[in-house]
Amino acid sequence: MSAGTSGYDAAHITVLEGREAIRKRPGMYIGSTGVRGLHQMAYEVLGRSVNEVLAAGGGCVDVTLMPDGGIRVVDDGPGIPVEAAGDAGGAGLETLLTRPHTEPAPAGRHTVAWSAYGMGPCVTNALSSRLTAEVRRGGVRWVQEYACGVAVAPPAAAGPATGSGTTIAFRPDADVFGTAECSFAVLADRFMEVALLNRGLYISLTDERPAGGTRSVRFQFPDGPADFVAFLDTESGMCVPPDIIAFAREDVTMAGAVDAALSWRGSSGGQVRSFVNSVPTPEGGVHVDGFRAGVAAAVNAHARRRRLLTAADPDLTTDRVDNVLTAVVSVKLDHPEFEGATRARLGGATVHDCVEQAVREGLGPWLDRHSEQAADIIGGLFRR
């Protein structure tokens, strides 16, 4: 059908950009206009804060769910540059809050990813009826307010500042989200997960909404994935084993790093949790396959050296070994390659080989140093 007969031509096309596009189709940018979308709005702001404090070598991020439905995120990072202060060298406050993909965060393996969206705080701003940003930088406290993503006024100096950091408080627009409310439990679970995967990071969550009084949780874990494995064992009703085996390695071949930990369970029914740049990969992928192959290779090599397997015995399979493990496999990559748009499964043969090597070389020496325990583990595998 031609444009002339249909009456449809270029004059009927409206190009939407920036906040107009976000407000027109919010689900495209945060996944939902329900509870899941509210959580994503918090993640877009929180992600900037977390990445900033991690780049500075560690710090604190505090999140508060306020009684009026607003959310406040406070960090003690260096503070977002403010254009009105003459700060240069990257995106400033107004740019960050009004343009997608302008966050001056470190790239790749040094960045905590919070979702597949990653649009930055501008999405939160566009979908908030009110947003207030406060920056403490260079001894000055700067404040700026927005309404539905539009600046009410330029950033203004509001007096001296002690320390540095950024506070962003926003009220999700009721015209977009209706009566949906954030879930304290869902946010707490995700915050704990990210803290477990990033040593030294401190995240707190406070809920001021309950009529019975404020509730809060705080997360900080010095041993990363090893603490994660201990948590998983405790959660499943097992005693935390005395030896949690952990290994971490940077590898230029895969342009990233692997950080993993495991414990041997006293019974079958193991579990392996996997992550890429701190985002769960529920369908696994090459990092999980490489981990399993590395564990099986290390166990089989030790068993052959100690003559726990004879020449006639077949190698222990990855399925058999995997069934008695609690493990966390975390890779942080500059350029992750996923199989599909949902990012639920990681691809890339290089990652598989690098993770396998790291696990094999990390686990092998432990088995040799704990030969009696290794013999019990391998004997148990044969009995299953």
Secondary structure as GFF3:
##gff-version 3
##sequence-region A 1 384
A	DSSP	alpha_helix	3	6	.	.	.	ID=ss1
A	DSSP	three_ten_helix	10	12	.	.	.	ID=ss2
A	DSSP	alpha_helix	18	24	.	.	.	ID=ss3
A	DSSP	alpha_helix	27	30	.	.	.	ID=ss4
A	DSSP	alpha_helix	35	55	.	.	.	ID=ss5
A	DSSP	beta_strand	60	65	.	.	.	ID=ss6
A	DSSP	beta_strand	71	75	.	.	.	ID=ss7
A	DSSP	three_ten_helix	83	85	.	.	.	ID=ss8
A	DSSP	alpha_helix	93	98	.	.	.	ID=ss9
A	DSSP	three_ten_helix	108	110	.	.	.	ID=ss10
A	DSSP	alpha_helix	121	126	.	.	.	ID=ss11
A	DSSP	beta_strand	128	137	.	.	.	ID=ss12
A	DSSP	beta_strand	140	147	.	.	.	ID=ss13
A	DSSP	beta_strand	150	151	.	.	.	ID=ss14
A	DSSP	beta_strand	156	160	.	.	.	ID=ss15
A	DSSP	beta_strand	165	172	.	.	.	ID=ss16
A	DSSP	alpha_helix	174	177	.	.	.	ID=ss17
A	DSSP	alpha_helix	184	197	.	.	.	ID=ss18
A	DSSP	beta_strand	202	207	.	.	.	ID=ss19
A	DSSP	beta_strand	215	219	.	.	.	ID=ss20
A	DSSP	alpha_helix	225	235	.	.	.	ID=ss21
A	DSSP	beta_strand	245	251	.	.	.	ID=ss22
A	DSSP	three_ten_helix	252	254	.	.	.	ID=ss23
A	DSSP	beta_strand	256	264	.	.	.	ID=ss24
A	DSSP	beta_strand	271	276	.	.	.	ID=ss25
A	DSSP	beta_strand	279	280	.	.	.	ID=ss26
A	DSSP	alpha_helix	286	305	.	.	.	ID=ss27
A	DSSP	alpha_helix	318	322	.	.	.	ID=ss28
A	DSSP	beta_strand	325	333	.	.	.	ID=ss29
A	DSSP	beta_strand	337	338	.	.	.	ID=ss30
A	DSSP	beta_strand	346	347	.	.	.	ID=ss31
A	DSSP	alpha_helix	349	369	.	.	.	ID=ss32
A	DSSP	alpha_helix	371	383	.	.	.	ID=ss33
###
